């Protein structure tokens, strides 16, 4: 890190420390001395990674919160792109998504991430236009990447959760089982835990499209074991999926239960979610029945 960035980081840390009414001696500990902290805050030296983590923890901030402060409390480019994709997909703006492909073609300096991010956009286009496909080589690249990463971070969860349509049945199920097994190491991180639950939700939706009802039930049971009363969106969506699967499988001939469920959501004031479920139901029945 150059001297200018080191100084800015130290100054930011000093501001955050003083805002909490903490003195240097309140932060100092066995592996982190007051002189080290002082030189860091004055931009004279940079703290080693392990000492920086200690310093951040000592002012009762998470590393993610500190990183957000370093980024001037703005959303990262990666998450901004994800938000743009979601908004364009919701409005079914295929041309806008295709333009986004051009805008982000060479955005990342590392080519692997460039290709993965573009596949997320392509998946969104494909979900709106089934005639839009990707090359076999791109499918193989995606599959090889997901298999090669031993421990998935939120980034891999995001990629997996938003490129499922490009994976074969066998790869989708194998990777999903592996993700469930490995993800236990990160469950204590709230943002990762929420991303994992949403990934499972996307997985269940994709498995319904593939009429893989055994695995729909399998992963639904796993997801239901993870949710709490705070996960109302996920719980509401899972219950809707259950009603939909029962109807698609012919176990429930009447659509009335689904209509009643959507009406209940509207009564609660969540018309946007009710409209989303109604569109999802039309999509599945058209695709499967």
C-alpha positions as CSV (number, residue, x, y, z in Angstrom):
1,X,0.0,0.0,0.0
2,X,1.4,3.4,-0.9
3,X,2.0,6.2,1.6
4,X,-1.0,8.2,0.7
5,X,-3.4,5.3,1.1
6,X,-1.7,4.3,4.3
7,X,-2.2,7.8,5.7
8,X,-5.9,7.8,4.7
9,X,-6.5,4.5,6.3
10,X,-4.8,5.5,9.5
11,X,-6.7,8.8,9.7
12,X,-10.0,7.0,9.2
13,X,-9.2,4.6,11.9
14,X,-8.3,7.5,14.3
15,X,-11.6,9.2,13.5
16,X,-13.6,6.0,14.2
17,X,-11.6,5.4,17.4
18,X,-12.1,9.0,18.7
19,X,-15.8,9.0,17.8
20,X,-16.2,6.1,20.2
21,X,-14.3,8.0,23.0
22,X,-11.5,5.5,23.0
23,X,-7.9,6.3,23.8
24,X,-4.8,4.6,22.3
25,X,-4.2,2.9,25.6
26,X,-7.8,1.5,25.5
27,X,-6.9,-0.3,22.2
28,X,-3.3,-1.4,22.9
29,X,-2.8,-5.0,23.9
30,X,-0.1,-7.7,24.0
31,X,0.3,-7.9,20.2
32,X,-0.5,-4.3,19.4
33,X,1.4,-1.5,21.1
34,X,0.5,2.2,21.5
35,X,3.5,3.3,19.4
36,X,2.4,1.0,16.6
37,X,-1.1,2.4,16.7
38,X,0.2,6.0,16.8
39,X,2.5,5.5,13.8
40,X,-0.4,3.9,11.9
41,X,-2.9,6.7,12.7
42,X,-0.3,9.3,11.6
43,X,0.3,7.5,8.3
44,X,3.9,6.7,9.1
45,X,3.5,2.9,8.8
46,X,0.9,0.3,7.9
47,X,-0.2,-2.3,10.3
48,X,0.3,-6.0,9.4
49,X,-3.0,-7.8,8.5
50,X,-3.2,-9.6,11.9
51,X,-2.6,-6.4,13.8
52,X,-5.1,-4.4,11.7
53,X,-7.8,-7.0,12.5
54,X,-7.0,-6.7,16.2
55,X,-7.2,-2.9,16.0
56,X,-10.6,-3.0,14.2
57,X,-12.0,-5.5,16.6
58,X,-10.9,-3.3,19.5
59,X,-13.2,-0.5,18.4
60,X,-16.0,-3.0,18.2
61,X,-16.4,-2.9,14.4
62,X,-16.5,-5.8,12.1
63,X,-14.0,-6.0,9.2
64,X,-16.9,-5.6,6.8
65,X,-18.1,-2.4,8.5
66,X,-14.6,-1.0,8.4
67,X,-14.3,-1.8,4.8
68,X,-17.6,-0.1,4.1
69,X,-16.2,3.0,5.9
70,X,-13.0,2.8,3.8
71,X,-15.2,2.8,0.7
72,X,-16.8,6.1,1.8
73,X,-19.9,4.2,3.0
74,X,-20.9,3.5,-0.6
75,X,-21.9,0.2,-2.1
76,X,-19.2,-1.6,-4.0
77,X,-19.2,-1.7,-7.8
78,X,-19.9,-5.5,-7.6
79,X,-23.1,-5.0,-5.6
80,X,-24.1,-2.1,-7.7
81,X,-23.9,-4.3,-10.7
82,X,-26.0,-6.9,-9.0
83,X,-28.6,-4.3,-8.2
84,X,-28.7,-3.1,-11.8
85,X,-29.2,-6.7,-13.0
86,X,-32.0,-7.3,-10.6
87,X,-33.8,-4.1,-11.6
88,X,-33.5,-4.7,-15.3
89,X,-34.7,-8.3,-14.8
90,X,-37.7,-7.2,-12.8
91,X,-38.7,-4.8,-15.6
92,X,-37.9,-7.5,-18.2
93,X,-35.6,-5.1,-20.0
94,X,-33.7,-7.5,-22.2
95,X,-32.0,-4.7,-24.2
96,X,-30.9,-3.1,-21.0
97,X,-29.3,-6.3,-19.9
98,X,-27.5,-6.7,-23.2
99,X,-26.2,-3.2,-22.9
100,X,-25.0,-4.1,-19.4
101,X,-23.0,-6.9,-21.0
102,X,-21.1,-4.4,-23.1
103,X,-20.6,-2.0,-20.2
104,X,-19.1,-4.6,-18.0
105,X,-17.2,-6.5,-20.6
106,X,-13.7,-5.7,-19.4
107,X,-14.5,-4.2,-16.0
108,X,-12.6,-6.6,-13.8
109,X,-8.8,-6.7,-14.1
110,X,-8.8,-10.5,-13.5
111,X,-10.3,-12.2,-16.6
112,X,-11.9,-15.1,-14.6
113,X,-14.1,-12.7,-12.6
114,X,-15.0,-10.8,-15.7
115,X,-16.2,-14.0,-17.4
116,X,-18.2,-15.1,-14.3
117,X,-19.9,-11.7,-13.8
118,X,-20.9,-11.7,-17.5
119,X,-22.4,-15.1,-17.1
120,X,-24.7,-13.7,-14.4
121,X,-26.0,-11.1,-16.8
122,X,-26.4,-13.8,-19.5
123,X,-28.3,-16.0,-17.1
124,X,-30.7,-13.1,-16.5
125,X,-31.2,-12.6,-20.2
126,X,-31.7,-16.4,-20.7
127,X,-34.4,-16.5,-18.0
128,X,-36.4,-13.8,-20.0
129,X,-35.6,-15.2,-23.4
130,X,-35.0,-19.0,-23.7
131,X,-33.6,-18.6,-27.2
132,X,-30.6,-16.7,-25.7
133,X,-27.9,-19.3,-24.9
134,X,-24.2,-19.5,-24.1
135,X,-21.4,-21.4,-25.7
136,X,-20.5,-24.9,-24.4
137,X,-17.1,-23.6,-23.5
138,X,-18.7,-21.0,-21.2
139,X,-20.7,-23.8,-19.4
140,X,-17.6,-25.8,-18.9
141,X,-15.7,-22.8,-17.6
142,X,-18.5,-22.0,-15.0
143,X,-18.7,-25.7,-13.9
144,X,-14.9,-26.0,-13.6
145,X,-14.6,-22.8,-11.5
146,X,-17.3,-23.8,-9.1
147,X,-15.8,-27.3,-8.6
148,X,-12.3,-25.8,-8.1
149,X,-13.2,-23.6,-5.1
150,X,-13.0,-25.6,-1.9
151,X,-14.7,-23.0,0.3
152,X,-17.3,-20.7,-1.2
153,X,-17.4,-17.1,-0.1
154,X,-20.5,-14.9,-0.7
155,X,-19.1,-14.3,-4.2
156,X,-19.2,-18.0,-5.1
157,X,-22.7,-18.2,-3.6
158,X,-23.8,-15.3,-5.7
159,X,-22.3,-16.8,-8.9
160,X,-23.9,-20.2,-8.2
161,X,-27.2,-18.8,-7.2
162,X,-27.4,-16.7,-10.4
163,X,-26.1,-19.1,-13.1
164,X,-27.9,-22.3,-12.2
165,X,-29.7,-22.5,-15.5
166,X,-26.4,-23.2,-17.2
167,X,-25.5,-26.2,-15.0
168,X,-26.5,-29.8,-15.8
169,X,-28.8,-31.6,-13.4
170,X,-25.9,-33.7,-12.1
171,X,-23.6,-30.7,-11.5
172,X,-26.4,-28.6,-10.0
173,X,-27.3,-31.2,-7.4
174,X,-23.7,-32.2,-6.6
175,X,-22.6,-28.6,-6.2
176,X,-25.7,-27.8,-4.1
177,X,-25.0,-30.7,-1.7
178,X,-21.4,-29.7,-1.4
179,X,-22.3,-26.1,-0.7
180,X,-24.7,-27.1,2.0
181,X,-22.0,-29.2,3.6
182,X,-19.2,-26.6,3.4
183,X,-21.4,-23.6,4.3
184,X,-21.6,-24.5,8.0
185,X,-18.2,-22.8,8.5
186,X,-19.6,-19.4,7.6
187,X,-23.1,-19.6,9.1
188,X,-22.1,-17.3,12.0
189,X,-21.6,-14.4,9.5
190,X,-25.1,-12.8,9.1
191,X,-24.6,-11.5,5.5
192,X,-23.2,-14.9,4.4
193,X,-26.0,-16.7,6.2
194,X,-28.6,-14.7,4.4
195,X,-27.0,-15.1,1.0
196,X,-26.8,-18.9,1.6
197,X,-30.6,-19.0,2.4
198,X,-31.4,-17.0,-0.7
199,X,-29.2,-19.3,-2.8
200,X,-31.1,-22.3,-1.5
201,X,-34.3,-20.5,-2.4
202,X,-33.0,-19.9,-6.0
203,X,-32.0,-23.6,-6.1
204,X,-35.5,-24.8,-5.1
205,X,-37.1,-22.6,-7.8
206,X,-34.7,-24.0,-10.4
207,X,-35.4,-27.6,-9.3
208,X,-39.1,-27.0,-9.7
209,X,-38.5,-25.9,-13.3
210,X,-36.6,-29.1,-13.9
211,X,-39.4,-31.1,-12.2
212,X,-36.8,-32.6,-9.8
213,X,-39.4,-32.9,-7.1
214,X,-37.4,-35.3,-4.9
215,X,-34.6,-32.7,-4.6
216,X,-37.1,-29.9,-4.2
217,X,-38.3,-31.6,-1.0
218,X,-34.7,-32.5,0.0
219,X,-33.4,-28.9,-0.2
220,X,-36.7,-27.4,1.2
221,X,-36.2,-29.5,4.3
222,X,-32.7,-28.2,4.7
223,X,-33.8,-24.6,4.2
224,X,-36.6,-24.8,6.7
225,X,-34.1,-26.1,9.2
226,X,-32.1,-22.9,8.8
227,X,-34.7,-20.2,8.8
228,X,-35.9,-18.2,11.9
229,X,-38.9,-16.0,12.5
230,X,-36.8,-13.1,11.1
231,X,-36.7,-14.8,7.6
232,X,-40.3,-14.1,6.7
233,X,-39.6,-13.5,3.0
234,X,-37.9,-16.9,2.7
235,X,-40.6,-18.6,4.8
236,X,-43.4,-17.0,2.7
237,X,-41.7,-18.1,-0.6
238,X,-41.0,-21.6,0.6
239,X,-44.7,-22.0,1.5
240,X,-45.7,-20.7,-1.9
241,X,-43.3,-23.2,-3.6
242,X,-45.0,-26.0,-1.6
243,X,-48.4,-25.0,-2.8
244,X,-47.2,-24.7,-6.3
245,X,-45.4,-28.1,-6.4
246,X,-48.6,-29.8,-5.0
247,X,-50.6,-28.3,-7.8
248,X,-48.1,-29.1,-10.5
249,X,-47.8,-32.7,-9.4
250,X,-51.6,-33.0,-9.6
251,X,-52.0,-33.6,-5.9
252,X,-54.2,-30.5,-5.7
253,X,-56.5,-29.9,-8.7
254,X,-57.9,-26.6,-7.5
255,X,-56.0,-23.3,-7.8
256,X,-58.1,-21.9,-5.0
257,X,-55.5,-22.5,-2.3
258,X,-52.9,-20.6,-4.3
259,X,-55.4,-17.8,-4.9
260,X,-56.2,-17.6,-1.2
261,X,-52.5,-17.5,-0.4
262,X,-51.9,-14.5,-2.8
263,X,-55.0,-12.8,-1.4
264,X,-53.6,-13.1,2.1
265,X,-50.4,-11.5,1.1
266,X,-52.3,-8.6,-0.5
267,X,-54.4,-8.2,2.7
268,X,-51.1,-7.9,4.6
269,X,-50.1,-5.1,2.2
270,X,-47.4,-7.0,0.3
271,X,-48.9,-6.6,-3.2
272,X,-45.5,-6.6,-4.8
273,X,-44.7,-10.1,-3.5
274,X,-48.2,-11.3,-4.4
275,X,-47.7,-10.1,-8.0
276,X,-44.3,-11.7,-8.1
277,X,-45.7,-15.1,-7.0
278,X,-48.6,-14.8,-9.4
279,X,-46.2,-14.2,-12.3
280,X,-44.0,-17.1,-11.1
281,X,-47.0,-19.4,-11.0
282,X,-48.0,-18.5,-14.5
283,X,-44.4,-19.1,-15.7
284,X,-44.2,-22.6,-14.1
285,X,-47.6,-23.8,-15.3
286,X,-46.8,-22.6,-18.8
287,X,-43.4,-24.3,-18.7
288,X,-44.3,-27.5,-17.0
289,X,-47.9,-28.3,-17.5
